[in-house]
Amino acid sequence: MKQFFKKMAALVMALTLIFVSLPKVQAEDLAISELLGRSYEAYRGLNNLHAQGTLKAAIDRQTQHMDLGQVEIDGYVDIPNLNGDLKLVIDSIFLPQFRQVRWGIKDNQAFYQLDDEYAQVEDASKQKADLKKSIEREGFNFPAKDEVVKALAQHDDLIKQIFKLTETDSEYVLSLRDDIDAKKLFDDNKAALDQFKQEIYEEMEARGEKVSPSYKAQIERFYSAETLSKFLESKPVYEVHFAKDSYLVTSYKMEVTLRFTDFLDSKEVEKLGLYTFYYNVEMSFDGFNESREITVPEEKLPSLESDSSRLPELSQDSESSSASE
């Protein structure tokens, strides 16, 4: 099962094979496992994809609310040619020195750009040739769509306890249920959860780390029906929209509020100094199988003087940030 989910994760990153058109059905007649299987099959044929969205994060420290910042994302991938272009606009208290970052690769040129001050272009022909040979030699051995559906269907009861499937005129919408029963969820899946926790302890011991009774108690509290119930009270949002005509994901939204007092005792929270963590991500996807031009920037390297003059500024910012904390 672990190998299966590893392949699923690889699929999301690789998106490699051939698109298969599938008939539309009504949401009430479509099992979630079948929807995910059809989406999986659709992504196997994807050649190009454009994504854009925003990530936001904030924390509460005692009586102070602090916006950590936001990142605007705009990315494009050309899968058959192994090309890509990722642009980030960053507004964060941790990175006051710059706002715009860009990474990419086009044909045999890899590039990195920072604001309008710095751009570096490198020859990536060897790395790209090696990657192509590796893909041609090993390929991507993804399971067939029916195997995916069958594997997911084994967990239909669990999936239905957590998610619901609705629809609009053009999309299927997978989202969290409003009536998740935390206690029933944990009771029904106790064996799997106990095994998961045991694996955590075994991995720690394999790394030579001691699993103390206090750490075990913390894990037990974190992975508990009580903690999940409190988390659900914060009304988390998890939504994935699938196009009815292609089964490809058109948008994704997640909003999470973590209250540290829900799974840590008061002394630990006081020591940590953090009370609440807020996280929001909204992404949209389009341009499926539509080719876009990637423009490689002209190389622009700063002089040694300008580069060295910038280093003390970074150091001072870090020191002042640490002092303010």
Protein Blocks (a to p, Z undefined) as FASTA:
>chain_A
ZZmmmmmmmmmmnommccdddddddfklpcfklmmmmmmmmmmmpfbdcdddddddddde
hjaccdfbdcdddddddfknopacdddddddfklmmbmbdcdddehjaccddehjlbccd
ddfklmmmmmmmmmmmnopadddfklmmmmmmmmmmmmmmmpccdddfkbccddddfkbc
fklmmmmmmmmmmmmmmmmmmmmmmnopacdfklmmmmmmmmcfklmmmmmmnopadddd
ddfklopafbdcddddddfklmpcfklmmmnopabdcdddddddehihiacddddddddd
ddfklmmmmmmmmmmmmmmmmmmZZ
